[in-house]
Amino acid sequence: MLTEQNKALVLQFYKAFDDRKIEQALDLLATDFVAHLAGVPEPLDREGFKQFGMSFYLAFSQGQHVFDQVIVSEDKVVTCGTFTATHLGEFQGLPPTGKQITLSIMHIDRVENGKIVEHWGQGDALGLMQQLGIVFLPGLQLFPHILKGVVFKLLKKSA
């Protein structure tokens, strides 16, 4: 019975975020909440997580989490799926593109006493940047290898 309550609580959190009811979502987090996010070097407390979430909230509208899998094990709820939204606000210095994005996501949320106390989050950051039109260039150390490969292919074609 408790596992179903934990599942409902976590799904309520993501629905409140999608419905742009940030305060309602934050009310589901414990005061001593901690988040561990891929690409973020240090864990975030409740306020840091709120700021991180607000950067997404303000940059991407019409956001929606769709979970293909929801797995509950004791006090942990694992959600795997996608987050879709439209890029209508500045995000990490990038002006709005108006592009629809789809981000693969996986979360683990730990629930204690009816509140989310810990969160682990993983999202496809590279895929997100590519969808927003950001192209990553190889570092200078790779150019000799790339050039060698191009020359090899040209020589092979001419032979």
C-alpha positions in Angstrom: 0.0 0.0 0.0 2.8 2.4 0.9 4.5 1.7 -2.5 1.4 2.9 -4.3 1.3 6.0 -2.2 4.9 6.7 -3.0 4.2 6.2 -6.7 1.2 8.6 -6.6 3.2 11.2 -4.8 6.1 11.2 -7.3 3.7 11.2 -10.3 1.9 14.1 -8.6 5.2 16.0 -8.4 5.9 15.7 -12.1 2.3 16.5 -13.0 2.4 19.7 -10.9 5.6 20.7 -12.7 4.0 20.0 -16.1 0.9 22.0 -15.1 3.2 24.9 -14.2 2.2 24.7 -10.5 5.7 25.1 -9.2 4.8 25.8 -5.5 2.5 22.8 -5.5 5.5 20.7 -6.8 7.9 22.1 -4.3 5.5 21.4 -1.4 6.0 17.7 -2.2 9.8 18.0 -1.4 11.1 17.5 2.1 12.9 20.5 3.7 16.1 18.4 3.8 15.7 17.3 0.2 18.8 16.5 -1.8 19.1 16.1 -5.6 21.9 14.4 -7.5 21.9 15.4 -11.2 24.0 14.1 -14.0 26.5 16.8 -15.1 26.1 18.8 -11.9 29.2 18.3 -9.8 27.7 18.8 -6.3 24.4 17.6 -4.9 21.7 20.3 -4.8 19.6 21.2 -1.8 15.9 22.1 -2.1 16.7 25.7 -3.0 19.4 24.7 -5.6 17.0 22.2 -7.1 14.3 24.8 -7.3 16.6 27.2 -9.2 17.7 24.4 -11.5 14.0 23.4 -12.2 13.1 27.1 -12.7 15.7 27.4 -15.4 13.8 24.7 -17.3 10.4 26.0 -16.3 11.2 29.5 -17.7 12.9 28.3 -20.9 10.6 25.5 -21.9 6.8 25.9 -22.0 4.1 23.3 -22.6 6.3 20.8 -20.8 5.1 17.3 -20.4 6.6 14.2 -18.8 5.5 10.9 -20.3 6.7 7.8 -18.5 7.1 4.6 -20.3 8.0 2.8 -17.1 7.3 3.5 -13.5 9.0 1.0 -11.1 8.4 1.1 -7.3 10.7 -0.7 -4.9 10.1 0.1 -1.2 10.8 3.8 -0.7 12.1 4.4 -4.3 10.2 5.3 -7.4 12.0 5.0 -10.8 10.5 6.9 -13.8 11.8 6.4 -17.3 10.4 8.2 -20.4 10.5 11.5 -22.1 10.1 15.2 -21.5 8.7 17.3 -24.4 8.4 21.0 -24.4 8.8 24.1 -26.6 11.9 26.3 -26.2 10.3 29.7 -25.7 12.7 31.3 -23.1 16.4 31.8 -22.7 18.3 28.6 -21.7 21.9 28.7 -20.5 22.5 31.9 -22.6 20.8 30.5 -25.7 17.9 32.7 -26.9 14.5 31.1 -27.6 14.4 29.0 -30.7 10.8 28.1 -30.7 11.8 24.5 -31.3 9.9 21.5 -29.9 12.3 19.3 -28.0 12.1 15.7 -26.7 14.4 14.8 -24.0 15.0 11.2 -22.8 14.9 11.1 -19.0 15.3 8.7 -16.1 14.7 9.6 -12.4 14.9 7.9 -9.1 13.0 9.5 -6.3 13.2 8.4 -2.7 10.1 9.0 -0.5 10.0 9.3 3.3 7.1 10.3 5.4 5.0 11.4 2.5 7.7 13.7 1.0 10.3 13.3 -1.7 13.6 13.4 0.2 16.1 12.5 -2.5 16.3 12.6 -6.3 18.7 11.2 -8.9 18.1 12.6 -12.4 19.6 11.8 -15.8 18.6 13.5 -19.0 20.0 13.4 -22.5 21.8 16.8 -22.4 23.7 16.2 -25.6 20.5 15.4 -27.5 18.8 18.5 -26.0 21.7 20.7 -27.2 21.6 19.2 -30.7 17.8 19.7 -30.9 18.4 23.4 -30.0 20.9 23.7 -32.9 24.1 23.7 -30.8 26.8 21.8 -32.7 29.8 20.6 -30.7 33.1 20.8 -32.6 36.0 18.5 -32.0 38.9 19.7 -29.9 42.2 20.7 -31.5 43.8 17.4 -30.5 41.4 15.5 -32.7 42.0 17.5 -35.9 45.2 15.6 -37.0 43.2 12.3 -36.7 40.3 13.7 -38.6 42.5 15.1 -41.3 44.4 11.8 -41.6 41.1 10.0 -42.0 39.9 12.4 -44.7 43.2 12.1 -46.6 43.1 8.3 -46.3 39.6 8.2 -47.8 40.6 10.5 -50.7 43.6 8.4 -51.5 41.5 5.2 -51.3 38.9 6.7 -53.7 41.6 7.8 -56.3 43.3 4.4 -56.2 
